[in-house]
Amino acid sequence: MKVVFIIIISGLVVGICVWAFLYLYPSVQIKLSFKKEITEIEYGVEFDPKALQLDAESLGLDSTYDLSYKYDIKKIGTSVCEITVTKGNGKRVYTHKIKVVDKTPPVFTVYYNYVTINDIKNIEQHYKNNVKGEIIDNYDGVIPIDNMEFVGEIKDKPDIYEIKYVVKDSSGNQAEATVYYLYKLTPESMKAPFYFEYNGEKHILANKWVPLPKDYNPGANKTARKKLNEMLAAMKKAGVGVSIRSGFRSYSTQARMWQRDVARYGETETAKVLARPGYSEHQTGFTYDIGFISTNFAKTKAYTWLQQHAHEYGFIMRYPKPAAAITGYSYEPWHYRYLGVNLATAIYNERHKEGGNPDLTLEEFIGYTHLK
């Protein structure tokens, strides 16, 4: 009887050992190691287990295993990550250091990229108060605009100055924006036209405050004229043919027109509808007066067609009705500027999107402002 009891007990012990071995053996097989002592993970980025850089040979596993993990991603710094590896019945838990870092610079947007000024007294107040902006960081959230630094200097000499606006987040990541200051420029002091950039394309900016060189005399731009002819042909085919009232005008031609109208209507009234010599878009060679010179042109089918299709040929109506305070000129439904299809279409889309401003100006689109 005693022998039987010993045999039974021994059998149970062996059975338990065999069961334990069979149950625990998969866990024994799982050998997890890391190529790096600490794994860096960018703040806010969804964790990818591949970032752990596990040593595949050390796993002792085929591809059918699972990883689960726990770590603190809510703050920057180093914490201990608990990693559980599961393979069938086998499961082992490891710990590994995870370092959450922030290497993403803030998203920095300035509202004005181009500024004309005539006074540099208290210029840093101009920088802070007139070039508004927005700084959004993935970790810090909204960063106060007052935290900007300014690199560059505006001297008391007519010129175009680049001022860099620099912002940093709490991790030291830096973002920059360049603002161009056009200081006391006149047709006489301009050495070359001022160009702004859009998607890698450069375009001349000429308005009531940004002049062209007095001796700038390029004639009609060939590309603009070609696209204009294509547009006129399409209008004729659509039964809304129009005539061109004016195209390229040199500085001297603009000067004669200015003197004539000032003599007739006075300088104040003339300045509402006619550019001073050196400030006219017509001098760029990219601008045309289409139809007839009257606000009644806006009541015609030709105007409606232009509003719908001019951008397809690279043109925009330059001086919308309610935007005189921005452009400096009264409503001119006949005045069209060639900007190329890409830019003209982008402005058209902004004007016509849901909640968009149908009278959006070129100045607003590129971020231009004039400081008195």
Buried (B, 14 or more C-beta within 10 A) or exposed (E): EEEEEEEEEEEEEEEEEEEEEEEEEBBEBBBBEBEEEEBEBBBEEEBEEEBBEBEEEEBBBEEEBEBEBEBEBEEEEEBEBEBBBBBEEBBBEBEBBBBBBBEBBBEBBBEBBBBBBEEBEEBEEBBBEBBEBEBBBBBBEEBEBEEBEBEEEBEEEBBBBEBEBBBBBEBEBEBEBEBBBBBBBEBEBBEEBBEBEBEEEEBBBBBBBBBBBBEBEBEBBEEBBEBBEEBBEBBEEEEBEBEBBBBBBBBEBBBEBBEEBBEEBEEEEBBEBBBBBBBBBBBBBBBBBBBBBEEEBBEBEBBEBBBEBBBBBBBBBBBBBEBBEBBBBBBBBBBBBBBBBEBBBBBBEBBBEEEEBEBBBBBBBBBBBBBE
